[in-house]
Amino acid sequence: MKIGVVSDTHNNLKNVAEIINLFNHKKVDLVIHTGDITNAKTLSSFSSLKCDLYGVFGNNDRDENGLEEIMKIHEFKFQDPPLNITLNGRNIAVFHEPDPIDEYRKKNLNIDIILHGHTHRYREEIIGKVLIYNPGESAGMQKGKNAIGVIDLSDLSTERIFF
């Protein structure tokens, strides 16, 4: 099973269209958004994915922006962080901001992957047996500097895709 990871799309509809095309081309089984979508139109555009969308709300995601309504219409599974899911036998925790990760990891020993966003910076590290991953910037204006990630849950290998 392969999951797509994206963060901090911040209303950049042009980039979101490219992100959706990349994930559909890669035939990922699920996409996880680590927050900061920011408005309903941006979230709604993810309905073009050929898989389910899960995620967490970021510090720029407010209910008054209509995100909850779009989430229900398209059956996207979003919540305040952390989101805990088990996929293909892997326990995954999803955050927006990285600050609570260390404390969470120490209290939750069965976690395999922790995803986060917020920093707009790439992060891929193993702490203990836990993969901590952030694909980095996805809302920037410089072509070729934006990135999304794909994680193969069978072996926790990652691929970073620039666009």
N, C-alpha and C positions, 0 to 999 in steps of 0.2 A: 504494500500500500504506500502510495506517495501522497504527501500533503504539500500544498502550497502555503507559503507564509508571506504576508504583506503587512506593512505598517505605515501609518501616518500619510494617508493619501490626500488629506487636506484639500478636498474639493478640486483637485487637478483632474478634471474629467478627461482630458486628452491622455494623460498618463494612465488613468483607470481603464480606458478603452484598450490601451496597449497591454496592461497587466492582465486583463481578462483574456485577450488573444493569446498571450504567452501561456497562461495556465491551461487554457483549452487545448492549445497545441501540445503541451506536455502531458495532457490527459491525466492531470492529478485527480485523485479520488475525493479530495476535500480541500477547501481553502480556509485558512485561519487568518483573520485580520486582527492585529494587535492594538487597534484603536486609533483615534483621531481621523475619522471619516469626515466629520464635521457637519454635513448637511444631508437631507433626505434624498436629493437628486443624485448625489454621489453614491449613496448606499443603494438606491434603486437601480443604478446602472450595473451593479454586480449581479443582477438577475440574469444577465447574459452568460454567466458561468454555466458550464455543463456539469456542475457538481454542487454539493451543499456548501454553504458559507456559515462558519462559526466565527465568533469573535468576542472581544471585550470593548467596552466603551472607554475612550481616552479622556484626558482632561479637557479637550475641546469638543466633546460630544455631549450636547445638552438635549434633553427630551423636548424642549420647546422648538428644536430644529426639525421635529417630525421623524426622527430616527425610529422611535418605537412603533409608529404606525407602519412605516415601510418594512420594518423587520417582521411584523405580523403578516402583512400582505404577501411577502415573498417567502415566508417560513424560514427566515434566517434565524440562527440561534446565537443571540448576543446577550450579554449580561455585564454587570459591573465585575471587575476583576477581584479575585482570580477565577477563571473558568477552569474547571478540572474535567478532563475527558479521558476516556480510555479508548484507544484505537489500535487494532491489530496487536493487542497485548501490551501496548506501551501506555504508561500513565503520563499525561501531558498537562502542564499547568500554563495558563496564559495570563499574562499581566500586560498592562500598558507601561506603567512606570517601573523601572528596575529596582527602586529603593527597597521594597519589601522582599525581594527574592532571597537574600541570604538567610533571613530569619525563617521564611517559609520552607526553604530547602532543609534546614536543620530540624524542623518539626515534621516534615513529610518525607520519610526515608524511602518510600516506594515510587518516587517520581523519576521518570526517565528523561523527560525533556521539559525545559522551561523556555517559553517564548516571551519576548517583550518587544516593545517599540520605544517611543517617546524621544529617544536621544538622536534619532536620525543617523546613527552610526552603526556600522557593521560590528557584530559581535558573534563569535563562534568559539566557545571554550568548553572544556570538560572540567567540571569541579566534582571530585569524587567520581561517581559514575553518571552524573547528570550532564546532558548537553544543554548549554544555555545559548540561545540563538536569537539574533535580531538581524534581518537581512539588510537593514540600513535604509537610506533615503529612497523614497519612491515618489515624492511630490515635487522634486526639484525641476528647474527649468533647463538644466544642461543635459542635452541628449547624450546618452552613453554613461552617465554618472548615476542614474537611478538603478535600483536593484530590487528584486524579489528573491525568495528562496524556495527551494524544493527539498524536502527531507524524505528519504526512503526509510520507512519505519522498520523494514526488515533488518537493516544493519546500521541505522542512524547516519548514513552517509548524506552529505548535503551538496547542493548545487546552488550557486549564486548566479542569477541571470541578470545581466545588465541590459538596459534599454535606454 
